[in-house]
Amino acid sequence: MNSNNELSELIFWTKNRNKITTSIGKWIGGDDVICHGHSMMKELLGNISYMQMLVLNITGRLIEENVAKWLEGNFIGVSYPDARIWCNTIGSLAGSMKTSVVAATVSGVLAADSRGYGGSQTSLYGMEFIQSALKEHKSGKSVDDIIKNSKHKNGKPVITGYARPVSRNDERLAPHQNMTQKLGFAQGEHMKLAFQINEYLDEKYGLAMNVAGYSCAFLSDQKFSPEEVYRIKSMMVASGVTACYIDYFNRPAHSFLPQYCEDVKYDGVSLREIP
Amino acid sequence: MENKDSFGYSKKTTTAIYYEKPSSSNPFMAESVHLHGYNVLELAQKKSFVDVLLLLFTGELPDENAVELMNALMVGFINPGPRNPAVRAAMTAGISKSNTPHLLPIGLLTLGGKEGGAEEIEQSMKSIQESFLSGNEIFCMSKLLASPEGADIKLVPGFGSSYGQRCIVTHELAQLLNQLPGAGKYLHWLNKQILHFNNEKVGWLPVGLSSAVFLDLGIQPREGIALFQIIYSPGISVQALEQTHKPISSMPFLEDSQYELK
């Protein structure tokens, strides 16, 4: 690489070599830390909640106390200390292997980065759905049209946040509704539509909104983007995982659901010899 | 309150890969272990690691040409080097005295991404399959659009530029693999396009080359994600472990003058 012309093609990388340019913040050794324009030592520490700090680091916005309290309640709502839940099973297994608490907790958190459960990645899809549904609704589409155009499986719509059979109670929904009311939030336009969708799905398919659908509508009304909520909720199952880890950490090896060989069913090819 | 209805889940985990014959005196203890039907002790005596790796991922023992191809790919990419972001992540953990068992997972998690990482493998394998089936060439001028930031170009996942040009070593490794008897239709088809396109700005990236080899070996796209992580694992591990033996100050820590807050 010797001509100036060739070097100019590398400018994108050379300008970033040995240099960080950012607007997120900076540690000023011995003095302060700047976080999205706020002073950590003079303004934030001691004055805001950890949830407000977490959201500030992720979004660059210092949210109101009541929004942070709502999010904290929402986090509590997935901190189940029950080792049957997939991410928590991993915490227990890690405890049984005497893994470090951080590895155990992070492993459980990673497991909950799932398209099926966990509240983080699922929020991405739930938020995308309700935000896109509201846009469509405002442009004149009926709830019937919105649902008809959504993904279907076995003749039923598959929408994150609205897959709960009506017969099964979601124990988190009523406390979330109470929390929203207690913290003084009015019903926003996403939430209004979410309840219309809920009513439609209940009537037509026997499906109902769960806490994911409710949370996504609420957080959309609070002007969060789907990506922001995925990021904010990335660690939300952590404490339940840690609880399950600790439960098995102090027990002897193989304490957690020990299995007979035959508890794992083999359904592969017959036993064979190498030709 | 307890749930009165059954959750409706299976009573047993199932697998088609691993069979343990239980000991007659202790149902928790295995008397023998079988992988896709083969006794692991027989495999240990008669087969190589790469043979058994491909057995695990495909369900069948590979022929010698497939093993040669996979072995060459694995050696070619065994260490992506200390400038690779995944390796750097593990090295950063190593130098900063993180727990040693965390080093490889840290590297592998960083490697999990969609940009040069394991998640891009699945996208790459699918896009190669789709292009091959439809006969649409990946290397064509219409796809060669400059990045607005002046950064790298990506034609489709796994193919494009690296620091503004074709990745030299990956290109040379591809030529080597392409000549092996185990190379199949995907590797040949893509390499022919690259040579015909003859543009030194774009070509094979490690993800694209790995994807083509995986497809030729009959590996499924999702399985390709894990296989790519396995291939990079030794390099991530040793580069990180090497740093653990050095003082924390032996890796650069940018000065304030090198950190600009806008």
Interface residues (C-beta under 8 A of the other chain):
Chain A: E9 L10 I11 F12 W13 N18 K19 I20 T21 T22 S23 G25 K26 I28 G29 I34 T99 S100 V102 A103 L110 H254 P258 Q259 Y260 C261 E262 D263 V264 K265 Y266 D267 G268 V269 S270 L271 R272 E273 I274
Chain B: K12 T13 T14 T15 A16 I17 Y18 Y19 E20 K21 P22 S23 P27 F28 M29 A30 H34 H36 G37 Y38 N39 E42 L43 K46 K47 G59 L61 N99 P101 H102 P105 L109 E149 G150 A151 Y163 G164 P252 L254 D256 Q258 Y259 E260 L261 K262
